[in-house]
Amino acid sequence: MSTNFLIDVPEPLNLKRWPLNRFFTQVKNTLKQIITELSDKIYINKLQNHQKLLMYQHLKNKHLKIIDQNFIKNVFLGLRSYLWNNYKNQEPEIFETNIYNVYKQVMANILHSFNEFNYLDINTAHTLMRKCNANPSDFAPINVGHANSEMMHDSNICSIISQQTNTYPKIPVDALLKFFTLIYELKFIFGDTNSRFDDFNFFL
């Protein structure tokens, strides 16, 4: 966080082309990086003292101030709706372990705190980090068998989907990462640190 706010978020489309173990590892590492950066004391102090990230001030002072704030707000609301509508009707992801669902829940909690407060308090950060560091073997596997097999009955698939969507976010992790980017751009580039989306728990 020494240069205000830098997070290496992988390209979502490339993520899902990776082997499953590598995919889970990258999701985990990305979450841990976000948690670390959002709970960094230097970052939090800068926000509390300056209410802005200095790296974007030239852009905001020279170019963005001529754009009407209501127009910016409407654009971001439209982008939020577009992302939600684009993902909500996709077929649910089916994995053999609940650890991925835990990662999605961690990301959803990050989104909520980032949208509301701009950072993670130390207790929340520790809780989320513990979830990320949990051993995947601690989570009961979901018996999916051969999920893509023609022999698997529709009722079994529905049961698996039910297990994975009743408690956890209903959209994939790449969508949650895109929502994170959307909040970041609203707060630190086009709006200000007081900018937020109302009712942002719709993805839970």
C-alpha positions as CSV (number, residue, x, y, z in Angstrom):
1,M,0.0,0.0,0.0
2,S,3.1,2.3,-0.1
3,T,1.9,3.8,-3.3
4,N,-1.7,4.5,-2.1
5,F,-3.5,1.5,-3.4
6,L,-2.2,-1.2,-5.6
7,I,-3.8,-4.7,-6.0
8,D,-2.9,-7.2,-8.6
9,V,-6.3,-8.6,-9.5
10,P,-6.0,-11.4,-12.1
11,E,-7.9,-11.3,-15.4
12,P,-11.2,-13.1,-14.5
13,L,-11.5,-14.8,-18.0
14,N,-8.0,-16.3,-17.6
15,L,-8.7,-17.4,-14.1
16,K,-11.2,-20.0,-15.1
17,R,-9.0,-21.5,-17.7
18,W,-6.5,-22.6,-15.1
19,P,-6.4,-26.0,-13.4
20,L,-8.7,-26.2,-10.5
21,N,-6.1,-26.1,-7.7
22,R,-4.3,-23.2,-9.4
23,F,-7.6,-21.4,-9.7
24,F,-8.4,-21.9,-6.0
25,T,-4.9,-20.8,-5.0
26,Q,-5.1,-17.6,-7.1
27,V,-8.5,-16.7,-5.7
28,K,-7.1,-17.3,-2.2
29,N,-4.0,-15.2,-2.8
30,T,-6.0,-12.4,-4.4
31,L,-8.4,-12.3,-1.4
32,K,-5.5,-12.2,1.1
33,Q,-3.9,-9.3,-0.9
34,I,-7.1,-7.3,-0.9
35,I,-7.6,-7.9,2.9
36,T,-4.0,-6.9,3.6
37,E,-4.2,-3.7,1.5
38,L,-7.6,-2.6,2.8
39,S,-6.5,-3.0,6.4
40,D,-3.1,-1.4,6.0
41,K,-2.5,1.4,8.6
42,I,-0.8,3.7,6.1
43,Y,-3.8,3.4,3.7
44,I,-6.3,4.0,6.4
45,N,-4.5,7.0,7.8
46,K,-4.3,8.6,4.4
47,L,-8.0,8.2,3.9
48,Q,-8.8,9.6,7.3
49,N,-6.4,12.5,6.9
50,H,-6.9,13.4,3.2
51,Q,-10.2,11.8,2.3
52,K,-8.7,10.9,-1.1
53,L,-5.9,9.0,-2.9
54,L,-3.4,11.4,-4.2
55,M,-2.5,9.3,-7.3
56,Y,-5.8,10.4,-9.0
57,Q,-5.9,14.1,-8.0
58,H,-4.4,15.3,-11.3
59,L,-7.0,13.4,-13.3
60,K,-9.9,14.6,-11.1
61,N,-8.7,18.2,-11.1
62,K,-8.0,18.5,-14.8
63,H,-10.6,16.4,-16.5
64,L,-13.3,14.9,-14.3
65,K,-14.5,18.1,-12.7
66,I,-16.2,19.1,-15.9
67,I,-18.5,16.0,-15.8
68,D,-21.8,16.4,-13.9
69,Q,-21.8,14.2,-10.8
70,N,-25.4,13.1,-11.4
71,F,-24.4,11.8,-14.8
72,I,-21.5,9.9,-13.2
73,K,-23.8,8.4,-10.5
74,N,-26.3,7.3,-13.2
75,V,-23.5,5.7,-15.2
76,F,-22.3,3.7,-12.2
77,L,-25.8,2.6,-11.3
78,G,-26.2,1.4,-14.9
79,L,-22.9,-0.5,-14.7
80,R,-24.0,-2.1,-11.4
81,S,-27.3,-3.3,-13.0
82,Y,-25.5,-4.5,-16.1
83,L,-23.0,-6.6,-14.1
84,W,-25.8,-8.1,-11.9
85,N,-28.1,-8.9,-14.9
86,N,-25.1,-10.3,-16.8
87,Y,-24.3,-12.8,-14.0
88,K,-27.4,-13.6,-12.1
89,N,-28.9,-15.9,-14.8
90,Q,-25.7,-17.9,-15.4
91,E,-25.6,-21.6,-14.5
92,P,-24.4,-22.1,-10.9
93,E,-20.8,-23.2,-10.5
94,I,-20.4,-26.7,-9.2
95,F,-17.2,-27.6,-7.3
96,E,-16.4,-30.6,-5.1
97,T,-15.5,-28.5,-2.1
98,N,-17.1,-25.7,-0.1
99,I,-13.9,-23.8,0.2
100,Y,-14.6,-21.9,-3.0
101,N,-18.0,-20.9,-1.6
102,V,-16.2,-19.7,1.6
103,Y,-13.9,-17.6,-0.6
104,K,-16.9,-16.1,-2.3
105,Q,-18.4,-15.2,1.1
106,V,-15.1,-13.6,2.1
107,M,-15.2,-11.5,-1.1
108,A,-18.8,-10.5,-0.4
109,N,-17.9,-9.4,3.1
110,I,-15.0,-7.4,1.7
111,L,-17.3,-5.7,-0.8
112,H,-19.8,-4.7,1.9
113,S,-17.1,-3.2,4.2
114,F,-15.3,-1.5,1.3
115,N,-18.6,0.0,0.0
116,E,-19.6,1.2,3.5
117,F,-16.3,2.2,5.1
118,N,-13.5,2.3,2.4
119,Y,-11.4,-0.1,4.5
120,L,-11.4,-3.2,6.7
121,D,-11.1,-2.8,10.5
122,I,-8.5,-5.0,12.1
123,N,-11.0,-7.4,13.6
124,T,-12.8,-7.9,10.3
125,A,-9.5,-8.3,8.5
126,H,-8.3,-11.0,11.0
127,T,-11.6,-12.9,10.7
128,L,-11.5,-12.9,6.9
129,M,-7.8,-13.8,6.8
130,R,-8.5,-16.8,9.1
131,K,-11.2,-18.0,6.7
132,C,-8.8,-17.6,3.7
133,N,-6.1,-19.6,5.5
134,A,-8.4,-22.4,6.6
135,N,-7.3,-25.8,5.4
136,P,-9.6,-26.9,2.5
137,S,-9.8,-30.4,4.1
138,D,-11.6,-28.8,7.1
139,F,-14.6,-28.2,4.8
140,A,-16.9,-31.1,4.0
141,P,-16.7,-32.1,0.4
142,I,-19.9,-32.0,-1.7
143,N,-20.5,-35.3,-3.4
144,V,-20.9,-34.3,-7.0
145,G,-19.7,-37.5,-8.5
146,H,-19.3,-36.9,-12.2
147,A,-21.2,-33.6,-12.5
148,N,-20.9,-33.5,-16.2
149,S,-21.9,-37.1,-16.8
150,E,-25.1,-37.8,-18.7
151,M,-25.8,-40.5,-16.0
152,M,-26.2,-37.9,-13.3
153,H,-29.9,-37.2,-12.6
154,D,-31.3,-33.7,-12.7
155,S,-32.5,-34.1,-9.1
156,N,-28.9,-34.8,-8.0
157,I,-27.6,-31.7,-9.8
158,C,-30.4,-29.6,-8.3
159,S,-29.4,-30.9,-4.8
160,I,-25.8,-29.9,-5.4
161,I,-26.7,-26.5,-6.6
162,S,-29.0,-26.0,-3.6
163,Q,-26.1,-26.8,-1.2
164,Q,-23.9,-24.3,-2.9
165,T,-26.3,-21.4,-3.3
166,N,-28.4,-21.3,-0.1
167,T,-25.7,-19.9,2.1
168,Y,-23.2,-18.3,-0.2
169,P,-23.2,-15.5,-2.9
170,K,-25.1,-16.6,-5.9
171,I,-22.7,-15.1,-8.5
172,P,-19.1,-16.2,-9.3
173,V,-15.9,-14.8,-7.9
174,D,-15.0,-13.0,-11.1
175,A,-18.2,-11.1,-10.9
176,L,-17.5,-10.1,-7.3
177,L,-14.0,-8.9,-8.4
178,K,-15.6,-6.7,-11.0
179,F,-17.9,-5.3,-8.4
180,F,-14.9,-4.5,-6.3
181,T,-13.3,-2.6,-9.2
182,L,-16.6,-0.7,-9.8
183,I,-16.7,0.4,-6.1
184,Y,-13.0,1.4,-6.3
185,E,-13.5,3.5,-9.4
186,L,-16.6,5.2,-7.9
187,K,-14.8,6.1,-4.7
188,F,-11.4,7.1,-5.8
189,I,-11.5,8.1,-9.5
190,F,-14.9,9.4,-10.5
191,G,-16.5,10.2,-7.1
192,D,-15.1,10.6,-3.6
193,T,-14.5,8.5,-0.5
194,N,-18.1,9.3,0.6
195,S,-19.5,7.7,-2.6
196,R,-21.2,4.4,-2.1
197,F,-23.8,2.1,-3.6
198,D,-27.1,1.9,-1.6
199,D,-28.5,-1.6,-1.0
200,F,-25.3,-3.3,-2.2
201,N,-26.2,-6.7,-0.6
202,F,-28.3,-7.8,-3.6
203,F,-25.6,-10.3,-4.6
204,L,-25.8,-12.2,-1.4
